[in-house]
């Protein structure tokens, strides 16, 4: 473990905390004239227009979440187009007054979308082999580099997606704390890819042994001159997409290095903003959290949990994915049925055979502190959901002595669900979530409590992965809320140490990394919703 890297990450984490007496360093007033362009494009590249999905997949979300296997779709251009549309594509346009903005299938902090997607593909169906960048606005691929013929053998059975982050897109609004939000969004995107792959009978899987340096070479992120100053991209993760597990030969650093050799990149990235504010702290934590070829680590053991409890939801998965929204407010009235709450929590357990955890395959390090307000038959209060029962002794020792640790009547025993404090928790939830009513007017809200120190001691790059895991949990909650007829909202603004103090936690053993809330949404009738791709007249469909 590099002590300098660890010190840098701890320093960033502390400096980027919101506190009751002051917020993390930010830009102050927003410079709207320099709001970053939400769509990255590369001038001088060959474009491949992708077909739009208009035929329903006829795969209910209830079956996707429970792992029902279907006949895999062909690994062709139409399948790839559907995968990208359901994970990174536009879901709608919104209009209010003279403003118009796009929504996408995967969530994003402030709808700023720092995550970019690159596709490594062998030649097929008119798509040339090489490195391609996905443009959600045009639903098209831009070919950034031609590949060696060896790619056709390595990638014949699937595709590789590499996700990157543009820190500036978030820093424009959120300042120093933006690095955290980029990692949240990457986690959301990873889960979105896993669900989208499942609708096609495919699987997404992290390529564990591909280090950042090779990912930068494979995407062109290493070519800094291709980007405007302060607008370069930081690589995050590589995902295999195929009908089964990634070939063992592919998940090797040596293979990735061979694929990256001899690539000649073309294209110049569009400028996103005319002016920038440089956040040196983001650069420092990014460098400290660089991922090398990691040592081997244990993966999630199979058959750890009983089958996921079913839900009553007949909506097709692709329809539900497209309708996902972030609620802007809750009615403060809607109550959630007890059994539906239990099934929602059940979906958060890391079953390696189900999406999105089939992509993750790592031991869980993030657990939930739940502020229960309106769950029918459940006493309001503060609860704990353990996603790994083995951490119970450590948390019992860390959390304040007057916690009840009462098992919840009627809850499945495998949930690891405990009531810590019986109380009206609305004021506490509101205060901790930067005094936002959405944390108190919902059915329940939560903070994601991570095994922070243990993760960092295993490698500085795990700082990113803790946020990725939290973001994946957020995406599960988003879709589960939609399936329950409710709505969710991720909360990135919260007072970190206020939650720790409420629980009696001290030091860096446990840290809250993301908050979330689920309830009955309030709709704004002033907003007009428009179709996502009406501007692509004459586009081929599938």
Secondary structure, 3 states (H helix, E strand, C coil): CCHHHHHHHHHHHHHCCEECCECCCCCCCCCHHHCCCCCCCEECCEEEECCECCCCCCCEHHHHHCCCCCCCCCCCHHHHHHHHHHHCCEEEEEEECCEEEEEECCCCHHHCCCEEEEEEECCECCECCEEEEEECCCCEEEEEEECCCHHHHHCCCEEEEEEEECHHHHHHHHHHHHHHHHHHHHHHHHHHHHHHHHHCCCEEEECCCCCHHHHHHHHCCCCHHHCCCCCCCEEEEEEEEECCCCCCCCCCHHHHHHHHCCCCECCEECCCCCCCCCCHHHHHHHHHCCCCCCCCCCECCCCCCCCCCCCCCCCEHHHHHHHCCECCCECCCCCECHHHHHHHHHCCCCCCCCCCHHHHCECCCEEEEEEECCECCCCCEEEEECCCHHHHHHHHHHCCCCCCCEECCCCCHHHCEEEEEECCCHHHHHHHCCCCHHHCCCCEEEEEEEEHHHHHHCCCCHHHHHHHHHHHHHHHHHHHHHHCCCEEEEECCCEHHHHHHHHCCCCCCEEEEEEEEEECECCCCCCEEECCCCCCCCCCEC
